[in-house]
Amino acid sequence: MTVIAATAIAVSVFVAFQVASELMDRKLLETAENQLHADSRVLATNAERAGLAQVQLPPYPGSGRLARVILPDGSTRTPAGQPELPPVSEQARRVAEGASTDLLESTDWNDGYRVYTLRVGDGAVQVADLADDSPINEFGFGMLLIGLLCMAGGALVGRTVARTALAPIDRLTAAAVHVAQTRDLDADIPDEGGGEIRQLVQSINDMLAALRDSRQAQRLLAEDAAHELKTPLTSLRLNVELLIRLDRRGTLDSALPAESRTRLLNDLGAQVAELSTLAAELTDLARGDVSDESTELIDFADVVVAAATRAGSRAPDMEIVLDVTPVWVSGRPAALQRAVLNLVDNAGKWSPVDQPIQVRLRAEGASAVLEVDDAGPGIDAADVPRVFDRFYRADSARALPGSGLGLSIVQRVVDAHGGRATVARSARGGALLRVDLPAASPPTARPLFTAGKDTAAR
């Protein structure tokens, strides 16, 4: 910026000098020519009165304009003591002979003269002055000094302004280096400067805040995961240690009857399954929105039917009644199927065996609306605000299997698709979980929908 400021001032001074010099030169030339015309007319008037040969020519005072009289025979008269003028040019002789009335010419003789010739009678008079470029040279020298001073001042001002304007950038750089070296995300950069610099500082602060939130979320996830894994791991370890201790004593068969042994092995299998589910849900939750699955245009009804079928195969005693119509959405099929599966699994934990889980899908305005309806005890009003929180489990759900992550994953998937998940009370007294997703226009060639209305999956 210092170089740019100095260069801009230098170019401006140079252009100003060229323009001013040209204007000044023209003005000086015009003034000199007018003076030559005036002096020649005075001399011509005297010559007409006294005659070219008798007109009085005062001695040259040592400075000022020069004069000469051209007689009819071509000879010349000049004042006493006057410097020698250039020889009479051919054009000036023609003026004296009557070819034209006047002539202004410049010569390169000695230092250069401007000569004005005016016809008088049978001859002519001439007035000349020495071409003087000293005013232009003095003006140019003055402009050079002014230009140098302006360049120095402009460079100084430009550097001062640049350093002042870029000081926030220096502090921003230092803060970024500090964060990179210390991993300290808690020190916000002072919000200073203006315009784009202020926006940059605010963007960096927003980024640091997002990083702090991300690190805090990771810490909470690790703490919550450790807490949730502790109970099933402790139970599993105690049961395994019991089996190992009895086996070493050789009293496994006598201490554990067949019925107790079967129950213990079933408990071990259930605990391992619970750990596997919890590990899968933790992995899915830790990945956040990162996924290799691409977004595509899909019929949400196909996803719902596939998820209900999968849930029914995992819990043969659970009855699922489908009431779905084709609704197209833009999304990730596997993620959406996981969300629907979690909704159905959650309903299956609460719904009585003799009461079916109702899954309804319809188009409502510009949205695809999915409802999962169970006939369980419902959700207490105090628990509604935290239903979709990670690891949150209502007091009434403590004895039931689960990690408290299923509905949290539903919330994340729905948010990633630009939708909304809500909970309400069902007309049957249980919980009604609802998902609204933005609907999309179906493709030109729509695939046939195979699942009919009121389809039951068992």
C-alpha positions in Angstrom: 0.0 0.0 0.0 3.0 2.3 0.6 4.3 1.7 -2.9 0.9 2.1 -4.4 0.3 5.4 -2.6 3.7 6.8 -3.6 3.3 5.6 -7.2 -0.2 7.1 -7.5 1.0 10.4 -6.2 4.0 10.4 -8.6 1.8 9.6 -11.6 -0.6 12.3 -10.5 2.2 14.9 -10.1 3.7 13.9 -13.5 0.3 14.3 -15.3 -0.4 17.6 -13.6 3.1 18.8 -14.5 2.6 17.9 -18.2 -0.8 19.5 -18.4 0.3 22.7 -16.5 3.5 23.0 -18.5 1.6 22.8 -21.8 -1.0 25.4 -20.6 1.8 27.7 -19.2 3.9 27.4 -22.4 0.9 28.3 -24.6 0.0 31.3 -22.4 3.6 32.6 -22.4 3.8 32.2 -26.1 0.5 34.0 -26.7 1.7 36.9 -24.4 5.0 37.1 -26.2 3.4 37.2 -29.6 0.9 39.9 -28.6 3.8 42.0 -27.3 5.7 41.5 -30.5 2.7 42.6 -32.5 2.2 45.7 -30.3 5.9 46.8 -30.5 6.0 46.2 -34.3 3.0 48.4 -34.8 4.5 51.2 -32.8 7.8 51.0 -34.9 5.7 50.8 -38.1 3.8 54.0 -37.2 7.0 55.9 -36.6 8.5 54.6 -39.9 5.5 55.7 -41.9 5.8 59.2 -40.5 9.6 59.6 -40.8 10.4 57.1 -43.6 12.2 53.8 -43.3 15.6 55.4 -43.9 15.1 58.3 -41.5 13.1 56.7 -38.7 14.9 57.1 -35.4 16.1 53.9 -33.7 17.0 54.5 -30.1 20.2 52.8 -28.9 19.8 49.3 -27.4 19.4 49.6 -23.6 21.0 46.3 -22.9 17.9 44.2 -22.5 14.5 43.8 -24.0 13.2 43.3 -27.5 15.3 43.8 -30.6 14.3 45.9 -33.7 15.3 46.1 -37.3 14.2 48.0 -40.4 14.4 46.4 -43.9 14.9 49.0 -46.6 13.5 48.7 -50.1 16.9 47.8 -51.5 17.1 44.9 -49.0 19.6 46.5 -46.6 18.8 46.7 -42.9 19.1 49.3 -40.1 19.5 48.3 -36.4 19.8 50.3 -33.2 23.3 51.1 -31.9 24.7 48.5 -29.5 22.0 45.9 -30.3 23.1 42.2 -30.5 23.2 40.7 -33.9 19.9 39.3 -35.2 19.6 36.3 -37.5 19.9 37.1 -41.2 16.7 38.2 -42.9 14.9 35.1 -44.1 13.5 34.6 -47.6 9.9 34.7 -46.2 10.7 38.1 -44.5 12.1 39.5 -47.7 8.9 38.5 -49.5 6.9 40.4 -46.9 9.1 43.5 -47.5 8.5 43.1 -51.2 4.7 43.1 -50.7 4.0 39.3 -51.0 2.1 39.5 -47.6 1.5 41.9 -44.8 3.2 40.2 -41.8 5.0 37.1 -40.7 5.8 35.4 -37.4 8.6 33.0 -37.4 11.0 31.2 -35.0 14.6 30.6 -35.7 17.2 28.2 -34.3 20.0 30.8 -34.8 22.1 31.1 -31.6 19.7 30.6 -28.7 16.6 30.9 -30.9 14.5 33.9 -31.7 10.8 34.7 -32.4 10.7 37.3 -35.1 7.7 39.3 -36.2 7.9 41.0 -39.6 5.4 43.8 -40.6 5.3 45.5 -44.0 5.7 49.2 -44.0 5.7 51.2 -47.3 8.3 49.7 -49.7 10.0 47.8 -46.9 9.3 46.3 -43.5 10.0 46.5 -39.8 11.0 43.6 -37.6 10.7 43.1 -33.8 12.3 40.0 -32.2 12.7 38.5 -28.7 14.9 35.7 -27.5 12.9 32.5 -26.8 13.2 32.2 -23.0 12.4 28.8 -21.5 13.5 29.7 -18.0 9.9 30.2 -16.6 9.0 26.7 -17.8 12.2 25.3 -16.4 11.7 27.0 -13.0 8.1 25.8 -13.0 9.3 22.2 -13.8 11.9 22.3 -11.0 9.3 23.6 -8.5 6.9 20.8 -9.6 9.7 18.3 -9.2 10.3 19.4 -5.6 6.6 19.4 -4.8 6.2 15.9 -6.4 9.1 14.5 -4.3 7.6 16.0 -1.1 4.2 14.7 -2.0 5.6 11.2 -2.8 7.4 11.1 0.6 4.3 12.4 2.4 2.0 10.0 0.5 4.3 7.1 1.2 4.4 8.0 4.9 0.6 8.5 5.1 0.0 5.3 3.1 2.2 3.2 5.4 0.6 4.7 8.5 -2.9 4.1 7.2 -2.0 0.6 6.0 -0.4 -0.4 9.4 -3.4 1.1 11.3 -5.9 -0.6 9.0 -4.1 -4.0 9.1 -3.4 -4.0 12.8 -6.5 -6.1 13.4 -5.2 -8.6 10.8 -1.9 -8.8 12.7 -3.8 -9.5 16.0 -6.0 -12.0 14.2 -3.0 -13.8 12.9 -1.4 -13.8 16.3 -4.6 -15.2 17.8 -4.8 -17.9 15.2 -1.2 -18.9 15.8 -1.9 -19.0 19.5 -4.9 -21.3 19.0 -3.0 -23.6 16.7 -0.1 -23.9 19.2 -2.0 -24.1 22.5 -5.3 -25.7 21.3 -7.0 -23.0 23.4 -10.4 -22.3 21.9 -11.7 -20.1 24.7 -9.9 -16.8 23.8 -12.1 -14.7 21.5 -10.4 -12.3 19.2 -11.4 -8.6 20.0 -14.1 -7.4 17.7 -12.4 -4.4 16.1 -11.8 -2.8 12.8 -14.5 -2.1 10.2 -16.0 -3.4 7.0 -14.6 -6.6 5.7 -12.0 -6.9 8.6 -14.8 -6.8 11.2 -16.7 -9.5 9.3 -13.6 -11.6 9.1 -13.0 -11.3 12.9 -16.6 -12.1 13.6 -16.4 -15.2 11.3 -13.3 -16.4 13.1 -15.0 -15.9 16.4 -18.0 -17.9 15.2 -15.7 -20.6 14.0 -14.0 -20.8 17.4 -17.4 -20.9 19.1 -18.4 -23.8 16.8 -15.2 -25.6 17.6 -15.8 -25.1 21.3 -19.3 -26.5 21.0 -18.0 -29.4 19.0 -15.3 -30.2 21.5 -17.8 -29.8 24.4 -20.2 -32.2 22.5 -17.4 -34.7 22.1 -16.5 -34.5 25.8 -20.2 -35.0 26.8 -20.6 -37.8 24.4 -17.6 -39.6 25.8 -18.7 -39.0 29.4 -22.3 -40.1 28.6 -21.0 -43.2 26.7 -18.8 -44.2 29.6 -21.7 -43.8 32.0 -24.1 -45.8 29.9 -21.6 -48.6 29.2 -20.7 -49.0 32.8 -24.0 -50.7 33.9 -24.2 -53.4 31.2 -20.4 -54.0 31.3 -20.6 -54.4 35.1 -23.5 -56.9 34.9 -21.8 -58.8 32.1 -18.5 -59.0 34.1 -20.2 -60.2 37.3 -22.1 -62.9 35.4 -19.0 -64.1 33.6 -16.9 -64.1 36.8 -19.6 -66.2 38.5 -19.5 -68.7 35.7 -15.7 -68.8 35.7 -15.6 -69.2 39.5 -18.1 -72.0 39.6 -16.4 -73.8 36.7 -13.0 -73.6 38.4 -14.5 -75.1 41.6 -16.2 -77.8 39.5 -19.6 -76.9 41.0 -21.1 -75.3 37.9 -23.7 -78.0 37.4 -24.6 -78.4 41.1 -24.7 -74.7 41.9 -26.6 -73.7 38.8 -29.5 -75.9 37.9 -30.4 -76.1 34.2 -33.1 -73.6 34.5 -30.9 -71.0 36.3 -28.1 -71.7 33.9 -30.4 -71.1 30.9 -31.7 -67.9 32.5 -28.1 -66.7 33.2 -27.0 -67.4 29.6 -30.0 -65.6 28.3 -29.1 -62.6 30.4 -25.6 -62.7 29.0 -26.9 -62.8 25.5 -29.3 -59.9 26.2 -26.5 -57.9 27.8 -24.2 -58.6 24.8 -27.0 -57.6 22.4 -27.6 -54.4 24.4 -23.9 -53.6 24.3 -23.8 -54.2 20.5 -26.8 -51.9 20.0 -25.3 -49.2 22.2 -22.0 -49.4 20.4 -23.7 -49.1 17.0 -25.8 -46.2 18.2 -22.8 -44.4 19.7 -20.9 -44.9 16.5 -23.8 -43.5 14.5 -24.3 -40.6 16.8 -20.6 -39.7 16.9 -20.5 -39.5 13.1 -23.0 -36.7 13.2 -24.0 -35.6 9.7 -20.9 -37.2 8.1 -22.0 -39.9 5.8 -20.9 -41.5 2.6 -24.5 -42.0 1.6 -25.6 -39.7 -1.2 -28.9 -37.9 -1.3 -31.4 -39.2 -3.8 -35.1 -38.9 -4.7 -37.0 -41.7 -3.0 -40.5 -42.8 -2.2 -40.7 -42.4 1.6 -43.4 -45.2 1.6 -40.8 -47.8 0.5 -38.5 -46.7 3.3 -41.3 -46.9 5.9 -42.4 -50.4 4.7 -38.8 -51.7 4.8 -38.2 -50.3 8.3 -41.5 -51.8 9.6 -40.6 -55.2 8.0 -37.2 -55.1 9.6 -38.6 -54.2 13.0 -41.2 -57.0 12.8 -38.5 -59.6 12.0 -36.6 -58.6 15.1 -39.6 -58.7 17.4 -42.0 -61.4 16.0 -44.6 -60.7 18.7 -44.9 -57.0 17.8 -47.8 -56.2 15.5 -47.4 -53.3 13.1 -50.2 -51.9 11.0 -49.2 -49.7 8.1 -51.4 -47.0 6.5 -49.0 -45.4 4.0 -49.4 -43.6 0.7 -46.6 -42.8 -1.7 -44.8 -39.5 -0.9 -41.6 -38.6 -2.5 -38.7 -36.9 -0.6 -35.1 -36.1 -1.2 -32.9 -37.8 1.3 -30.5 -40.6 2.3 -32.5 -43.9 2.3 -30.4 -45.8 4.9 -30.4 -42.9 7.4 -34.2 -42.4 7.0 -34.8 -46.1 7.4 -32.7 -46.1 10.6 -34.8 -43.2 11.9 -38.1 -45.0 11.1 -36.8 -48.2 12.7 -35.9 -46.4 15.9 -39.4 -44.9 16.1 -41.0 -48.3 15.6 -38.7 -49.9 18.1 -39.4 -47.2 20.7 -43.1 -47.7 20.2 -42.7 -51.5 20.6 -41.2 -51.1 24.1 -44.3 -49.4 25.3 -47.2 -50.8 23.3 -49.1 -53.8 24.9 -48.7 -57.1 23.1 -52.4 -57.2 22.2 -52.3 -53.7 20.8 -50.8 -53.0 17.3 -48.4 -50.2 16.5 -49.9 -47.9 13.9 -47.6 -46.4 11.3 -49.2 -43.8 9.0 -47.6 -41.9 6.1 -49.4 -39.2 4.1 -48.8 -36.1 2.1 -49.9 -32.9 4.0 -49.4 -29.7 2.0 -45.7 -29.5 1.1 -44.7 -32.1 3.7 -44.4 -35.8 4.1 -46.0 -36.6 7.5 -45.0 -39.9 9.3 -46.8 -40.8 12.5 -46.0 -43.7 14.8 -48.8 -44.4 17.2 -48.7 -46.8 20.2 -51.2 -47.7 22.9 -48.8 -47.5 25.8 -48.9 -45.3 28.9 -47.8 -42.2 26.9 -45.1 -39.7 27.8 -45.4 -37.5 30.9 -45.6 -33.8 30.2 -42.4 -33.3 32.2 -40.5 -35.6 29.9 -41.7 -34.2 26.6 -39.1 -31.5 26.3 -36.2 -34.0 26.7 -37.6 -36.9 24.7 -35.1 -36.4 21.9 -32.0 -35.6 24.1 -29.1 -38.0 24.1 -29.1 -40.7 26.7 -32.3 -39.3 28.3 -34.6 -42.0 29.7 -37.7 -41.3 31.7 -37.9 -42.8 35.2 -40.6 -45.2 33.9 -38.2 -46.4 31.2 -35.2 -47.3 33.5 -36.2 -51.0 33.7 -36.7 -51.3 29.9 -33.8 -52.2 27.6 -32.4 -49.4 25.5 -29.6 -46.8 25.5 -31.6 -43.6 25.3 -30.0 -42.8 22.0 -32.7 -44.0 19.6 -34.9 -40.9 19.5 -31.8 -38.7 19.6 -30.6 -40.3 16.3 -34.1 -39.8 14.9 -33.9 -36.1 15.7 -30.4 -35.8 14.1 -31.6 -37.5 10.9 -34.7 -35.4 10.6 -32.8 -32.2 11.2 -30.3 -33.2 8.5 -33.1 -33.6 6.1 -34.6 -30.2 6.9 -37.6 -31.7 8.8 -39.1 -31.6 12.3 -39.8 -34.3 14.9 -42.4 -33.8 17.6 -44.2 -35.8 20.2 -47.8 -35.7 21.4 -50.4 -38.0 23.1 -52.1 -40.5 20.9 -55.9 -40.9 20.7 -55.4 -44.4 22.2 -53.6 -42.9 25.2 -50.1 -43.7 24.2 -47.4 -41.7 22.5 -47.7 -40.2 19.0 -44.3 -39.5 17.5 -44.6 -37.4 14.3 -42.0 -36.5 11.6 -42.5 -33.8 9.0 -40.1 -33.9 6.0 -40.1 -31.6 3.0 -41.9 -33.4 0.1 -40.4 -33.5 -3.4 -41.9 -33.7 -6.8 -42.1 -37.4 -8.0 -40.0 -38.4 -11.0 -41.6 -38.6 -14.4 -41.6 -42.4 -14.4 -42.9 -43.4 -11.0 -42.2 -46.9 -9.8 -45.2 -48.9 -8.8 -45.9 -49.0 -5.0 -46.3 -52.5 -3.8 -47.4 -52.0 -0.2 -51.2 -51.4 0.1 -53.1 -49.6 2.7 -53.6 -51.2 6.1 -50.8 -53.7 5.6 -49.7 -55.5 8.7 -46.2 -56.7 9.4 -45.6 -59.3 12.1 
